[in-house]
Amino acid sequence: MAKPFYRLQRFLRRTQLLFLFLGVAYIMAGSVLLLQRAALVVSHRGLSLSSSFLPLPSLPAPPRALVVGGGGGGAPIVRAGPIGARLPGSVGRYQASQQPEDQRAGPQWLLSRNQEIRQLRRRWFHSLMSEQDMTRVDPVTARRKMPHKGTYIGCFLDDAKDRALKGTVFYDFRRMTSSLCQDTCSESGYQFAGLEYGSECYCGNRISGLRMREEECNLDCKGEKGSICGGVARLSIFKVEELLPGQRRYRNVRYRGCFKAPENMTAAAFVRAVKRNLTIQACIEVCMDQEYPLAILQSPHCFCGYATPPFSLHDPVGEELCAPDNTSVPMVTTNQLHCQVYQTPVQDSRCTERKFLPEKTSTLVALSSFPGAGNTWVRHLIELATGYYTGSYYFDGTLYNRGFKGEKDYWKSGRTICVKTHESGKRDIEIYDAAILLIRNPYRSLMAEFNRKCAGHLGYASDQHWKSKEWPEFVGSYASWWASHVLDWLRYGHHVLVVHYEEIQDSLVPQLRAIAKFLNATVTEERLLCAESNKDGHFKRSGARRPTFEPFTAEMRRLIDGYISAVDQALRESNLTGLPQEYLPR
């Protein structure tokens, strides 16, 4: 009995050693293969691999297609060359100025899809992520140590269906503080600021919620540990620092124009202010205190309200009709048939609530554009008009903090009404069942994207940026991407609606109505007018700051104008309306 047991024991020992040897050999073989593969990749890619992580000046230009002259002075005929084919001067740096004049005459063109343009998109996305990483380390220490300017009122119930504060709403899931919320509400003309869930800020001039126990507001502010910012469905409400009426300064108060007054102002849903003989400033303040977005001055009376279908503010009349009847009369009176309308900073609350689709959709709709073409702005408008969140192929923490909750949702989830993307190419486009293709003047798109790269979503590049070598290389690489993006979606897209950024600016409501119809979303006229009132949102750069000199050289303009002409031709060949006249070279 002992002998068979000994043999079994010896066999198991040998087997254990064999398995150990095989395991070590397997690990060594795998390591050798990995090293060989890495060496092979480096030998094939060379500098192009490492350059994908270098600063922008080493950007490879996107591929250009071959241009075959059409004869005479006609438009060029665009031919698709082999993948990877490029024109002289398209490699690495912007070299148009080094080409002979005959080679630079006429539009150059491109193939829209190859490995280099994928690298360009990938690097653009890496730069976006880098920008987000930088924002994560923004100092908030000074803000945390600041004493609260306002007066703490208490903890209040906040019902999602009936908000305690019904004014402006904004989010910051990393840096929310009591001071930040109070400052934002104060600048927008509100008396109260409420914080909820540690990251949400609500503004208003009246509190409609019930007072709750203080211990129910128990969540720390995301940007100020140890400071309470509400709780679950509970608002920590502050009364912001009060200023005398003459010392108040509000942002975004704008004059809408002179309009024909409704026959019955009260029947048109306008609320008459109590006081008479109000000045323009006093009328605006009265309407802000009552949380109305419009102040209507029909001297000696002041009315407050919303834009409605009977009073849409789409048909202004001559300013002379709102001028005083007789300037010699001490008390200024206006023509009682007309009124002056001012937009207050108070947000129109009729379209602020947004949600995910109640049922998942099987139709995936893209909102596609070149970077800098206003994709975020159009998403904001779509969400206001439809009441549903938009999604994104990427994740931008900055946009999520600004209230785009669809940013964190998986882009194929079917819970958002459309999905932002800057991708192109057959494989990336055919994923979608339909697409809204947003096009903007390339000159403005390039400047907007360069501003974003240098100074974030709301900042501006400095003159030093525009004068650096980074700018011409940026134009040399990104201008061709602007054109290839449009051509790819026209060629491979299913059921494409083309919209132009400038046309949305000029006629917002009709364009939004067309977009909503394309998305199969039912929208009311009131919600469209509400979107028009809140059209800027938090994403409009203040002013229209430009560099102090003309940033586009003659070589850049010849390059870009060639792309404009080719895209216009492609649109017309697809039986679509061509580019707006302001795009076209003169």
Secondary structure in CASP SS format (residue, H / E / C, confidence):
PFRMAT SS
TARGET T0000
AUTHOR 0000-0000-0000
METHOD secondary structure of the structure
MODEL  1
M C 1.00
A H 1.00
K H 1.00
P H 1.00
F H 1.00
Y H 1.00
R H 1.00
L H 1.00
Q H 1.00
R H 1.00
F H 1.00
L H 1.00
R H 1.00
R H 1.00
T H 1.00
Q H 1.00
L H 1.00
L H 1.00
F H 1.00
L H 1.00
F H 1.00
L H 1.00
G H 1.00
V H 1.00
A H 1.00
Y H 1.00
I H 1.00
M H 1.00
A H 1.00
G H 1.00
S H 1.00
V H 1.00
L H 1.00
L H 1.00
L H 1.00
Q H 1.00
R H 1.00
A H 1.00
A H 1.00
L H 1.00
V H 1.00
V H 1.00
S H 1.00
H H 1.00
R H 1.00
G C 1.00
L H 1.00
S H 1.00
L H 1.00
S H 1.00
S H 1.00
S C 1.00
F C 1.00
L C 1.00
P C 1.00
L H 1.00
P H 1.00
S H 1.00
L C 1.00
P C 1.00
A C 1.00
P C 1.00
P C 1.00
R C 1.00
A C 1.00
L E 1.00
V E 1.00
V E 1.00
G C 1.00
G C 1.00
G C 1.00
G C 1.00
G C 1.00
G C 1.00
A C 1.00
P C 1.00
I E 1.00
V E 1.00
R E 1.00
A C 1.00
G C 1.00
P C 1.00
I C 1.00
G C 1.00
A C 1.00
R C 1.00
L C 1.00
P C 1.00
G C 1.00
S C 1.00
V C 1.00
G C 1.00
R C 1.00
Y C 1.00
Q C 1.00
A H 1.00
S H 1.00
Q H 1.00
Q C 1.00
P C 1.00
E H 1.00
D H 1.00
Q H 1.00
R H 1.00
A C 1.00
G C 1.00
P C 1.00
Q C 1.00
W C 1.00
L C 1.00
L C 1.00
S C 1.00
R C 1.00
N C 1.00
Q H 1.00
E H 1.00
I H 1.00
R H 1.00
Q H 1.00
L H 1.00
R H 1.00
R H 1.00
R H 1.00
W H 1.00
F H 1.00
H H 1.00
S H 1.00
L H 1.00
M H 1.00
S H 1.00
E H 1.00
Q H 1.00
D H 1.00
M H 1.00
T H 1.00
R H 1.00
V C 1.00
D C 1.00
P C 1.00
V C 1.00
T H 1.00
A H 1.00
R H 1.00
R H 1.00
K H 1.00
M C 1.00
P C 1.00
H C 1.00
K C 1.00
G C 1.00
T E 1.00
Y E 1.00
I E 1.00
G E 1.00
C E 1.00
F E 1.00
L E 1.00
D C 1.00
D E 1.00
A C 1.00
K C 1.00
D E 1.00
R C 1.00
A C 1.00
L C 1.00
K C 1.00
G C 1.00
T C 1.00
V E 1.00
F E 1.00
Y E 1.00
D C 1.00
F C 1.00
R C 1.00
R C 1.00
M C 1.00
T C 1.00
S H 1.00
S H 1.00
L H 1.00
C H 1.00
Q H 1.00
D H 1.00
T H 1.00
C H 1.00
S H 1.00
E H 1.00
S C 1.00
G C 1.00
Y C 1.00
Q C 1.00
F E 1.00
A E 1.00
G E 1.00
L E 1.00
E E 1.00
Y C 1.00
G C 1.00
S C 1.00
E E 1.00
C E 1.00
Y E 1.00
C E 1.00
G E 1.00
N C 1.00
R C 1.00
I C 1.00
S C 1.00
G C 1.00
L C 1.00
R E 1.00
M C 1.00
R C 1.00
E H 1.00
E H 1.00
E H 1.00
C C 1.00
N C 1.00
L C 1.00
D E 1.00
C E 1.00
K C 1.00
G C 1.00
E E 1.00
K E 1.00
G E 1.00
S E 1.00
I E 1.00
C C 1.00
G C 1.00
G E 1.00
V C 1.00
A C 1.00
R E 1.00
L E 1.00
S E 1.00
I E 1.00
F E 1.00
K E 1.00
V C 1.00
E C 1.00
E C 1.00
L C 1.00
L C 1.00
P H 1.00
G H 1.00
Q H 1.00
R C 1.00
R C 1.00
Y C 1.00
R C 1.00
N C 1.00
V C 1.00
R E 1.00
Y E 1.00
R E 1.00
G E 1.00
C E 1.00
F E 1.00
K E 1.00
A C 1.00
P C 1.00
E C 1.00
N C 1.00
M C 1.00
T C 1.00
A C 1.00
A C 1.00
A C 1.00
F C 1.00
V E 1.00
R E 1.00
A C 1.00
V C 1.00
K C 1.00
R C 1.00
N C 1.00
L C 1.00
T C 1.00
I H 1.00
Q H 1.00
A H 1.00
C H 1.00
I H 1.00
E H 1.00
V H 1.00
C H 1.00
M H 1.00
D H 1.00
Q C 1.00
E C 1.00
Y C 1.00
P C 1.00
L E 1.00
A E 1.00
I E 1.00
L E 1.00
Q E 1.00
S C 1.00
P C 1.00
H E 1.00
C E 1.00
F E 1.00
C E 1.00
G E 1.00
Y C 1.00
A C 1.00
T E 1.00
P C 1.00
P C 1.00
F E 1.00
S C 1.00
L C 1.00
H C 1.00
D C 1.00
P C 1.00
V E 1.00
G C 1.00
E H 1.00
E H 1.00
L H 1.00
C H 1.00
A C 1.00
P E 1.00
D C 1.00
N C 1.00
T C 1.00
S C 1.00
V C 1.00
P C 1.00
M C 1.00
V C 1.00
T C 1.00
T E 1.00
N C 1.00
Q C 1.00
L C 1.00
H E 1.00
C E 1.00
Q E 1.00
V E 1.00
Y E 1.00
Q E 1.00
T C 1.00
P C 1.00
V C 1.00
Q C 1.00
D C 1.00
S H 1.00
R H 1.00
C H 1.00
T C 1.00
E C 1.00
R C 1.00
K E 1.00
F C 1.00
L C 1.00
P C 1.00
E C 1.00
K C 1.00
T C 1.00
S C 1.00
T C 1.00
L C 1.00
V E 1.00
A E 1.00
L E 1.00
S E 1.00
S E 1.00
F C 1.00
P C 1.00
G C 1.00
A C 1.00
G C 1.00
N H 1.00
T H 1.00
W H 1.00
V H 1.00
R H 1.00
H H 1.00
L H 1.00
I H 1.00
E H 1.00
L H 1.00
A H 1.00
T H 1.00
G C 1.00
Y E 1.00
Y C 1.00
T C 1.00
G E 1.00
S E 1.00
Y C 1.00
Y C 1.00
F C 1.00
D C 1.00
G H 1.00
T H 1.00
L H 1.00
Y H 1.00
N H 1.00
R C 1.00
G C 1.00
F C 1.00
K H 1.00
G H 1.00
E H 1.00
K H 1.00
D C 1.00
Y C 1.00
W C 1.00
K C 1.00
S C 1.00
G C 1.00
R C 1.00
T C 1.00
I C 1.00
C C 1.00
V E 1.00
K E 1.00
T E 1.00
H C 1.00
E C 1.00
S C 1.00
G C 1.00
K H 1.00
R H 1.00
D H 1.00
I H 1.00
E C 1.00
I C 1.00
Y C 1.00
D C 1.00
A E 1.00
A E 1.00
I E 1.00
L E 1.00
L E 1.00
I E 1.00
R C 1.00
N C 1.00
P H 1.00
Y H 1.00
R H 1.00
S H 1.00
L H 1.00
M H 1.00
A H 1.00
E H 1.00
F H 1.00
N H 1.00
R H 1.00
K H 1.00
C H 1.00
A H 1.00
G C 1.00
H C 1.00
L C 1.00
G C 1.00
Y C 1.00
A C 1.00
S C 1.00
D H 1.00
Q H 1.00
H H 1.00
W H 1.00
K H 1.00
S C 1.00
K C 1.00
E H 1.00
W H 1.00
P H 1.00
E H 1.00
F H 1.00
V H 1.00
G H 1.00
S H 1.00
Y H 1.00
A H 1.00
S H 1.00
W H 1.00
W H 1.00
A H 1.00
S H 1.00
H H 1.00
V H 1.00
L H 1.00
D H 1.00
W H 1.00
L H 1.00
R H 1.00
Y H 1.00
G C 1.00
H C 1.00
H C 1.00
V E 1.00
L E 1.00
V E 1.00
V E 1.00
H E 1.00
Y H 1.00
E H 1.00
E H 1.00
I H 1.00
Q H 1.00
D H 1.00
S C 1.00
L H 1.00
V H 1.00
P H 1.00
Q H 1.00
L H 1.00
R H 1.00
A H 1.00
I H 1.00
A H 1.00
K H 1.00
F H 1.00
L C 1.00
N C 1.00
A C 1.00
T C 1.00
V C 1.00
T C 1.00
E H 1.00
E H 1.00
R H 1.00
L H 1.00
L H 1.00
C H 1.00
A H 1.00
E H 1.00
S H 1.00
N C 1.00
K C 1.00
D C 1.00
G C 1.00
H C 1.00
F C 1.00
K C 1.00
R C 1.00
S C 1.00
G C 1.00
A C 1.00
R C 1.00
R C 1.00
P C 1.00
T C 1.00
F C 1.00
E C 1.00
P C 1.00
F C 1.00
T C 1.00
A H 1.00
E H 1.00
M H 1.00
R H 1.00
R H 1.00
L H 1.00
I H 1.00
D H 1.00
G H 1.00
Y H 1.00
I H 1.00
S H 1.00
A H 1.00
V H 1.00
D H 1.00
Q H 1.00
A H 1.00
L H 1.00
R H 1.00
E H 1.00
S C 1.00
N C 1.00
L C 1.00
T C 1.00
G C 1.00
L C 1.00
P C 1.00
Q C 1.00
E C 1.00
Y C 1.00
L C 1.00
P C 1.00
R C 1.00
END
